[in-house]
Amino acid sequence: MLVSLSIKNYALIDNLQVSFNNGFSIITGETGAGKSILLGGLSLVLGKRADLSSLKNTDEKCVIEAVFNISNYNLKSLFKTEDFYYEEQTIIRREILPSGKSRAFVNDSPVNLNSLQLLGERLIDIHSQHQTLELTSNDFQFQIIDALANNDAELQNYKSELKLYKSLKKELNELLHFQAEAIKEHDYNTFLLNELVEANLVVGEIELLEEEYETLNNVESIKEKLAESYQLLGEEQIGIISTLTLLKNSLQKLAGMSSKYEDLFTRVNSSLIDLDDVFADIDGLQENLEANPSRLEEVNVKLQKLHNLMQKHVVADVPELITIKNNLEEKVSYTENLDDTIQKKYNEISKKEEELNTISQVIHNKRSEVIPSLVEQLQSLLKDLGMPNAQFKIEVIYGNDFFANGKDALSFLFSANKGGSFNELKKAASGGELSRIMLAIKSVLSKYIQLPTIMFDEIDTGVSGEISNKMGDIMLEMSKTMQV
């Protein structure tokens, strides 16, 4: 309950302290007496946005403080969620600085405006003329029925599943869009991939092929040079090996005389051994070297293909081509398997629709069950409020589409006169009638929704006399279980 309200430097108020009792309190006064200012200050504490026009003296800050006793209202979980410090006697303070900035505190800890608004909704239900107009909206009418039906848990579950459902639908649309684009590229990607697969790419192959090409393309020249080298090494009289053998024999005779001569001998002998190996290799190369035009053409074609592919894909070597091939394989494979992925997504959506349908049906059934009781209670209260012929025709129609609060369409019709036609509230009820209907609804809701405090602002608009007294009686009755 609201225990007290303190207002400093707000609108026309310098300094005001008001204490409230549990039960029923009435604030009266002529037009301009400041009733709305009091309500405005309380609204700021509950999270309404503020500006410099709120300040009476723009050189000083405005401070509004409200004290609430929340011991019996199960708000500990909200305080924990919003990271508030919980106290049974909770103090909310709002400060508006001369700079135009505002600050909010719950039990002296700073809080943001969104969190303050969440707490405010749980502390006070402020009914204003504006809210009377909300009575004609479908959303508000659903809130009335769902409060009586105790659909809180079901609606939270539904909204959570609906969020997942919409996310799945979005993913499906993205997949379908991607598939449409991928199909356009699929044939070309497959063509590119086949080219690279047929090229049988091997790391290091191009260097070997270029070497082989140089050899096959210059067979006669190579054979000529090898023959010349063979002759220079192996000529019997003046060949390098024969001459070096004579040198070795001469140094061998000196090797035993000094380590210097022995070193010379060793070096010449080592060179001779190497040259013998070179001579044998040249001999082998000559024997195996033959012109092979068909192989030359084959190597040339393969090299040309590799160079064309590198030029086509703008890369410098075969490893980069292999990377491109692997990427293309992934793209082609993913595109070819997209149908399976999309079907799985359809299955997920279908399963989620079944879950939503189940929850929606429960919500619908609970709404349908409480509507007769709601109609009966409203008509009974309105009879006491001077509307003996008031009738409601309320119906929830289960549809095919998933809306924000289920699959129901709501028909909330009203007739003020006996035998009169039913119409929407905004067309069938006058301002005074709407005020009485709203009070009746709040009276009914107070039995189902636990609110620490409910505040009516000009609930008697458009009514007077005995009806006003009856309104007071209803609010007095409500105050037996809550602060009004």
C-alpha positions as CSV (number, residue, x, y, z in Angstrom):
1,M,0.0,0.0,0.0
2,L,1.0,3.6,-0.5
3,V,2.0,4.9,3.0
4,S,3.1,8.5,2.2
5,L,3.9,10.9,-0.6
6,S,6.4,13.8,-0.4
7,I,6.6,16.4,-3.1
8,K,9.1,19.3,-3.3
9,N,9.4,22.0,-6.0
10,Y,6.9,20.4,-8.4
11,A,4.5,22.4,-10.6
12,L,2.6,24.6,-8.2
13,I,3.9,22.8,-5.1
14,D,6.7,24.1,-2.9
15,N,6.6,21.4,-0.3
16,L,3.9,18.8,0.4
17,Q,3.7,15.8,2.7
18,V,0.7,13.4,2.5
19,S,0.0,10.3,4.5
20,F,-2.4,7.6,3.4
21,N,-4.3,4.9,5.3
22,N,-5.1,1.4,4.1
23,G,-8.7,1.1,2.9
24,F,-10.6,4.0,1.2
25,S,-9.2,7.5,0.8
26,I,-10.8,10.3,-1.2
27,I,-9.1,13.5,-2.5
28,T,-11.6,16.2,-3.4
29,G,-11.4,19.8,-4.5
30,E,-12.5,22.3,-7.1
31,T,-11.1,22.5,-10.6
32,G,-7.5,23.9,-10.3
33,A,-7.1,22.9,-6.7
34,G,-4.1,20.7,-7.6
35,K,-5.6,17.2,-7.6
36,S,-4.1,16.4,-11.0
37,I,-0.7,17.8,-9.8
38,L,-0.7,15.3,-6.9
39,L,-1.5,12.5,-9.4
40,G,1.2,13.8,-11.7
41,G,3.8,13.7,-9.0
42,L,2.9,10.1,-8.1
43,S,3.1,9.2,-11.8
44,L,6.7,10.5,-11.9
45,V,7.6,8.3,-9.0
46,L,6.2,5.3,-10.8
47,G,8.3,6.0,-13.9
48,K,6.6,8.6,-16.1
49,R,9.0,10.6,-18.2
50,A,9.9,14.1,-16.9
51,D,11.1,17.4,-18.2
52,L,12.0,20.9,-17.0
53,S,8.3,22.0,-17.0
54,S,7.9,19.8,-13.9
55,L,10.0,22.2,-11.8
56,K,8.4,25.1,-10.0
57,N,11.7,26.8,-9.4
58,T,14.0,26.0,-12.3
59,D,17.1,26.8,-10.2
60,E,16.4,24.0,-7.8
61,K,15.9,20.3,-8.2
62,C,12.5,18.7,-7.8
63,V,12.3,15.7,-5.4
64,I,9.3,13.4,-5.2
65,E,9.4,10.5,-2.7
66,A,6.8,7.7,-2.1
67,V,6.8,5.2,0.7
68,F,5.2,1.8,0.1
69,N,4.5,-1.1,2.4
70,I,5.0,-4.2,0.2
71,S,5.2,-6.9,2.8
72,N,2.2,-8.9,1.6
73,Y,2.6,-8.6,-2.2
74,N,5.1,-11.2,-3.3
75,L,7.5,-8.8,-4.9
76,K,10.8,-10.4,-3.8
77,S,11.3,-12.1,-7.2
78,L,10.8,-8.9,-9.1
79,F,13.3,-7.1,-6.8
80,K,15.7,-9.9,-7.4
81,T,15.2,-9.9,-11.2
82,E,15.6,-6.1,-11.4
83,D,18.5,-6.2,-8.9
84,F,16.7,-3.9,-6.4
85,Y,17.4,-4.0,-2.7
86,Y,14.3,-5.4,-1.0
87,E,12.7,-3.8,2.0
88,E,9.2,-4.3,3.3
89,Q,9.0,-0.5,3.7
90,T,10.2,0.5,0.2
91,I,11.1,4.1,-0.6
92,I,11.0,5.3,-4.2
93,R,12.6,8.7,-5.0
94,R,12.6,10.6,-8.2
95,E,14.8,13.7,-8.7
96,I,14.6,16.2,-11.6
97,L,17.6,18.4,-11.9
98,P,17.7,22.0,-13.2
99,S,19.7,20.7,-16.1
100,G,16.7,18.6,-17.2
101,K,18.2,15.3,-16.3
102,S,16.3,13.0,-13.9
103,R,17.4,10.3,-11.5
104,A,15.4,7.5,-9.9
105,F,16.2,5.5,-6.7
106,V,14.6,2.5,-5.0
107,N,15.7,2.2,-1.4
108,D,18.5,4.7,-2.2
109,S,19.9,2.6,-5.0
110,P,19.9,4.2,-8.5
111,V,17.6,2.4,-11.0
112,N,16.7,3.0,-14.7
113,L,13.3,4.2,-15.8
114,N,12.3,0.9,-17.5
115,S,12.9,-1.0,-14.3
116,L,11.0,1.7,-12.3
117,Q,8.0,1.4,-14.6
118,L,7.9,-2.4,-14.1
119,L,7.9,-1.9,-10.3
120,G,5.3,0.9,-10.6
121,E,2.9,-1.3,-12.5
122,R,3.0,-3.8,-9.6
123,L,2.5,-1.1,-6.9
124,I,-0.4,1.1,-8.1
125,D,-3.0,0.7,-10.8
126,I,-3.8,4.3,-11.7
127,H,-7.2,4.6,-13.5
128,S,-7.6,7.8,-15.5
129,Q,-10.0,9.1,-18.1
130,H,-7.4,8.0,-20.7
131,Q,-7.7,4.4,-19.4
132,T,-11.5,4.6,-19.7
133,L,-10.9,5.1,-23.4
134,E,-8.6,2.0,-23.3
135,L,-11.7,0.0,-22.3
136,T,-12.8,0.1,-25.9
137,S,-9.6,-1.5,-27.2
138,N,-9.3,-5.2,-27.9
139,D,-6.0,-5.6,-26.0
140,F,-7.6,-4.2,-22.8
141,Q,-10.7,-6.4,-23.2
142,F,-8.5,-9.5,-23.5
143,Q,-6.6,-8.4,-20.3
144,I,-9.9,-8.4,-18.5
145,I,-10.9,-11.9,-19.6
146,D,-7.5,-13.3,-19.1
147,A,-7.3,-12.0,-15.6
148,L,-10.5,-13.8,-14.7
149,A,-9.4,-16.9,-16.6
150,N,-6.0,-16.9,-14.8
151,N,-4.3,-17.3,-18.1
152,D,-1.0,-15.7,-16.9
153,A,1.2,-18.8,-17.1
154,E,-0.4,-20.0,-20.3
155,L,0.1,-16.6,-22.0
156,Q,3.7,-16.4,-20.9
157,N,4.3,-19.9,-22.3
158,Y,2.5,-19.1,-25.5
159,K,4.4,-15.8,-26.0
160,S,7.7,-17.7,-25.4
161,E,6.8,-20.4,-27.9
162,L,5.5,-17.8,-30.4
163,K,8.8,-16.0,-30.3
164,L,10.6,-19.3,-31.1
165,Y,8.0,-20.0,-33.9
166,K,8.7,-16.6,-35.5
167,S,12.4,-17.2,-35.3
168,L,12.0,-20.5,-37.0
169,K,9.9,-18.9,-39.8
170,K,12.5,-16.3,-40.2
171,E,15.2,-18.9,-40.6
172,L,13.1,-20.8,-43.1
173,N,12.6,-17.7,-45.2
174,E,16.3,-17.0,-45.1
175,L,17.0,-20.6,-46.2
176,L,14.5,-20.4,-49.1
177,H,16.0,-17.0,-50.2
178,F,19.5,-18.5,-50.0
179,Q,18.3,-21.6,-52.0
180,A,16.8,-19.4,-54.7
181,E,20.1,-17.6,-55.1
182,A,22.2,-20.8,-54.7
183,I,20.3,-22.5,-57.4
184,K,21.2,-19.7,-59.8
185,E,24.9,-20.3,-59.1
186,H,24.7,-24.1,-58.7
187,D,25.2,-25.0,-62.3
188,Y,28.1,-22.6,-62.8
189,N,29.7,-23.7,-59.5
190,T,29.3,-27.4,-60.5
191,F,31.0,-26.6,-63.9
192,L,33.9,-24.9,-62.1
193,L,34.3,-27.8,-59.7
194,N,34.3,-30.4,-62.4
195,E,37.0,-28.5,-64.2
196,L,39.2,-28.5,-61.1
197,V,38.4,-32.2,-60.3
198,E,39.3,-33.2,-63.9
199,A,42.6,-31.3,-63.6
200,N,43.6,-33.9,-60.9
201,L,45.4,-31.2,-58.9
202,V,48.5,-32.3,-56.9
203,V,50.7,-30.0,-54.9
204,G,54.2,-29.6,-56.5
205,E,53.1,-31.2,-59.8
206,I,53.4,-28.1,-61.9
207,E,57.1,-27.8,-61.0
208,L,57.8,-31.4,-62.1
209,L,55.8,-30.9,-65.3
210,E,57.7,-27.8,-66.2
211,E,61.0,-29.6,-65.7
212,E,59.8,-32.5,-67.8
213,Y,58.6,-30.2,-70.5
214,E,62.1,-28.5,-70.7
215,T,63.7,-31.9,-71.0
216,L,61.4,-33.2,-73.7
217,N,61.4,-30.0,-75.6
218,N,65.2,-29.9,-75.8
219,V,66.1,-33.6,-76.3
220,E,68.6,-33.2,-79.1
221,S,70.4,-30.3,-77.5
222,I,70.6,-32.1,-74.2
223,K,71.9,-35.3,-75.9
224,E,74.6,-33.3,-77.7
225,K,75.8,-31.7,-74.5
226,L,75.7,-35.0,-72.6
227,A,77.8,-36.6,-75.4
228,E,80.2,-33.8,-75.3
229,S,80.5,-34.1,-71.5
230,Y,80.9,-37.9,-71.8
231,Q,83.7,-37.5,-74.3
232,L,85.5,-34.8,-72.2
233,L,85.4,-37.1,-69.2
234,G,86.1,-40.5,-70.8
235,E,88.5,-39.8,-73.7
236,E,91.2,-42.6,-73.3
237,Q,94.2,-40.4,-74.0
238,I,93.2,-36.9,-73.0
239,G,90.0,-37.3,-71.1
240,I,89.6,-35.7,-67.7
241,I,89.3,-39.0,-65.9
242,S,92.4,-40.4,-67.6
243,T,94.4,-37.3,-66.9
244,L,93.1,-37.2,-63.3
245,T,94.1,-40.9,-62.8
246,L,97.7,-40.0,-63.9
247,L,97.7,-37.1,-61.4
248,K,96.4,-39.4,-58.6
249,N,99.1,-42.0,-59.3
250,S,101.8,-39.4,-59.2
251,L,100.6,-38.0,-55.8
252,Q,100.2,-41.5,-54.4
253,K,103.9,-41.9,-54.7
254,L,104.4,-38.8,-52.6
255,A,101.7,-39.4,-50.0
256,G,103.9,-41.4,-47.7
257,M,106.6,-38.7,-47.5
258,S,104.4,-35.9,-45.9
259,S,100.9,-35.3,-44.7
260,K,100.7,-32.4,-47.1
261,Y,101.2,-34.7,-50.1
262,E,98.8,-37.2,-48.6
263,D,96.2,-34.5,-48.3
264,L,96.6,-33.6,-51.9
265,F,96.4,-37.2,-52.9
266,T,93.2,-37.7,-50.9
267,R,91.5,-34.6,-52.4
268,V,92.4,-35.7,-56.0
269,N,91.2,-39.3,-55.3
270,S,87.9,-37.9,-53.9
271,S,87.4,-35.8,-57.0
272,L,88.2,-38.8,-59.2
273,I,85.6,-40.9,-57.4
274,D,83.0,-38.1,-57.9
275,L,83.8,-37.8,-61.6
276,D,83.5,-41.5,-62.0
277,D,79.9,-41.2,-60.6
278,V,79.2,-38.2,-62.9
279,F,80.5,-40.2,-65.8
280,A,78.2,-43.1,-65.0
281,D,75.2,-40.8,-64.5
282,I,75.9,-39.1,-67.9
283,D,76.1,-42.5,-69.5
284,G,72.8,-43.6,-67.9
285,L,71.1,-40.3,-68.9
286,Q,72.2,-40.7,-72.5
287,E,70.8,-44.2,-72.7
288,N,67.4,-43.2,-71.3
289,L,67.0,-39.9,-73.1
290,E,64.7,-40.4,-76.1
291,A,62.5,-38.0,-78.0
292,N,58.8,-38.5,-77.1
293,P,56.5,-36.1,-79.0
294,S,53.3,-37.6,-77.6
295,R,54.5,-37.3,-74.0
296,L,55.7,-33.7,-74.8
297,E,52.2,-32.9,-76.1
298,E,50.6,-34.5,-73.1
299,V,52.8,-32.5,-70.7
300,N,52.2,-29.3,-72.6
301,V,48.4,-29.7,-72.5
302,K,48.5,-30.4,-68.8
303,L,50.6,-27.3,-68.1
304,Q,48.5,-25.2,-70.3
305,K,45.4,-26.4,-68.5
306,L,46.9,-25.6,-65.1
307,H,48.0,-22.1,-66.1
308,N,44.6,-21.4,-67.6
309,L,42.9,-22.4,-64.4
310,M,45.3,-20.3,-62.3
311,Q,44.6,-17.3,-64.6
312,K,40.8,-18.0,-64.6
313,H,40.7,-18.1,-60.8
314,V,43.3,-15.3,-60.4
315,V,45.7,-17.4,-58.2
316,A,49.5,-18.0,-58.4
317,D,49.8,-21.7,-57.6
318,V,48.2,-25.1,-57.4
319,P,47.6,-25.1,-53.6
320,E,45.4,-22.0,-54.1
321,L,43.4,-23.9,-56.8
322,I,43.0,-26.8,-54.4
323,T,41.6,-24.4,-51.8
324,I,39.1,-23.0,-54.3
325,K,38.1,-26.6,-55.3
326,N,37.4,-27.5,-51.7
327,N,35.3,-24.3,-51.2
328,L,33.3,-25.2,-54.4
329,E,32.8,-28.7,-53.1
330,E,31.3,-27.3,-49.9
331,K,29.0,-24.9,-51.8
332,V,27.8,-27.5,-54.3
333,S,27.2,-30.1,-51.5
334,Y,25.4,-27.6,-49.3
335,T,23.2,-26.5,-52.2
336,E,22.4,-30.1,-53.1
337,N,21.5,-30.9,-49.5
338,L,19.5,-27.7,-48.9
339,D,16.2,-29.5,-49.6
340,D,16.9,-31.8,-46.6
341,T,17.8,-28.7,-44.4
342,I,14.6,-26.9,-45.5
343,Q,12.5,-30.0,-44.9
344,K,13.9,-30.3,-41.3
345,K,13.0,-26.6,-40.8
346,Y,9.5,-27.2,-42.0
347,N,9.2,-30.1,-39.6
348,E,10.4,-27.9,-36.7
349,I,7.9,-25.3,-37.6
350,S,5.1,-27.9,-37.8
351,K,6.0,-29.2,-34.4
352,K,6.1,-25.7,-33.0
353,E,2.6,-25.0,-34.5
354,E,1.3,-28.1,-32.8
355,E,2.6,-26.9,-29.4
356,L,1.2,-23.4,-30.0
357,N,-2.2,-24.9,-31.0
358,T,-2.3,-26.9,-27.8
359,I,-1.5,-23.9,-25.7
360,S,-3.9,-21.7,-27.7
361,Q,-6.7,-24.2,-27.2
362,V,-6.2,-24.2,-23.4
363,I,-6.3,-20.3,-23.4
364,H,-9.4,-20.3,-25.5
365,N,-11.2,-22.8,-23.3
366,K,-10.4,-21.0,-20.1
367,R,-11.6,-17.7,-21.7
368,S,-14.8,-19.3,-22.8
369,E,-15.4,-20.7,-19.4
370,V,-15.2,-17.4,-17.5
371,I,-17.1,-15.2,-20.0
372,P,-20.6,-16.1,-18.6
373,S,-19.4,-15.2,-15.1
374,L,-17.9,-11.9,-16.3
375,V,-21.1,-10.9,-18.1
376,E,-23.2,-11.8,-15.1
377,Q,-21.0,-9.8,-12.6
378,L,-20.8,-6.8,-14.9
379,Q,-24.6,-6.7,-15.6
380,S,-25.3,-7.0,-11.9
381,L,-22.9,-4.2,-10.9
382,L,-24.2,-1.9,-13.8
383,K,-27.8,-2.5,-12.6
384,D,-26.7,-1.0,-9.2
385,L,-25.1,1.8,-11.1
386,G,-28.3,2.9,-12.8
387,M,-28.0,0.8,-16.0
388,P,-30.7,-1.9,-15.4
389,N,-30.9,-2.8,-19.0
390,A,-27.2,-3.0,-19.8
391,Q,-26.3,-6.2,-21.6
392,F,-23.0,-7.6,-22.8
393,K,-22.4,-10.1,-25.6
394,I,-18.9,-11.4,-25.3
395,E,-17.5,-14.1,-27.4
396,V,-14.0,-15.5,-28.3
397,I,-13.8,-17.1,-31.8
398,Y,-11.0,-19.6,-32.3
399,G,-9.2,-18.8,-35.6
400,N,-6.3,-20.0,-37.7
401,D,-3.8,-17.3,-37.2
402,F,-1.3,-16.9,-34.3
403,F,-1.8,-13.5,-32.7
404,A,0.2,-12.0,-29.8
405,N,-2.1,-13.5,-27.2
406,G,-3.4,-16.6,-28.8
407,K,-5.6,-17.6,-31.8
408,D,-8.8,-15.9,-30.6
409,A,-10.7,-13.0,-32.1
410,L,-12.7,-11.2,-29.5
411,S,-16.2,-9.9,-30.0
412,F,-17.0,-7.5,-27.0
413,L,-20.4,-6.0,-27.7
414,F,-22.6,-3.8,-25.5
415,S,-26.2,-2.6,-25.4
416,A,-27.4,0.0,-22.9
417,N,-31.1,-0.2,-23.6
418,K,-33.6,-3.0,-23.5
419,G,-34.2,-4.4,-26.9
420,G,-31.4,-2.2,-28.3
421,S,-28.9,-3.5,-30.8
422,F,-25.5,-4.7,-29.7
423,N,-22.5,-2.7,-30.8
424,E,-18.8,-2.0,-30.0
425,L,-18.3,-0.2,-26.7
426,K,-16.9,2.9,-28.3
427,K,-20.1,3.2,-30.4
428,A,-22.7,2.0,-28.0
429,A,-21.6,3.6,-24.6
430,S,-21.5,7.3,-23.7
431,G,-18.7,8.8,-21.6
432,G,-20.7,8.4,-18.4
433,E,-21.6,4.9,-19.2
434,L,-18.0,4.1,-20.0
435,S,-17.0,5.4,-16.5
436,R,-19.5,3.1,-14.9
437,I,-18.5,0.1,-17.0
438,M,-14.8,0.7,-16.1
439,L,-15.6,0.9,-12.4
440,A,-17.6,-2.3,-12.7
441,I,-14.7,-4.0,-14.5
442,K,-12.2,-2.8,-11.9
443,S,-14.5,-4.1,-9.1
444,V,-14.6,-7.5,-10.8
445,L,-10.8,-7.5,-11.5
446,S,-10.0,-6.6,-7.9
447,K,-11.2,-10.1,-6.9
448,Y,-8.8,-11.8,-9.3
449,I,-5.7,-9.5,-9.5
450,Q,-3.6,-8.7,-6.5
451,L,-2.7,-5.0,-6.6
452,P,-1.5,-3.2,-3.6
453,T,-3.3,0.0,-4.5
454,I,-5.8,1.2,-7.1
455,M,-6.3,4.9,-7.8
456,F,-9.3,6.3,-9.6
457,D,-9.0,9.7,-11.3
458,E,-12.4,11.3,-12.0
459,I,-14.1,7.9,-12.2
460,D,-17.4,9.8,-11.7
461,T,-17.1,11.7,-15.0
462,G,-20.6,12.1,-16.5
463,V,-22.5,10.8,-13.5
464,S,-24.1,12.4,-10.4
465,G,-26.6,11.9,-7.6
466,E,-27.5,8.4,-6.5
467,I,-25.3,6.8,-9.1
468,S,-22.3,8.7,-7.7
469,N,-23.2,7.4,-4.2
470,K,-23.4,3.9,-5.6
471,M,-20.0,4.3,-7.2
472,G,-18.7,5.3,-3.8
473,D,-20.3,2.2,-2.3
474,I,-18.6,-0.1,-4.8
475,M,-15.2,1.5,-4.2
476,L,-15.7,1.2,-0.5
477,E,-16.5,-2.5,-0.9
478,M,-13.3,-2.9,-3.0
479,S,-11.3,-1.1,-0.2
480,K,-12.0,-4.0,2.2
481,T,-9.5,-6.1,0.4
482,M,-7.2,-3.4,-1.0
483,Q,-6.1,0.2,-0.8
484,V,-8.4,2.4,-2.9
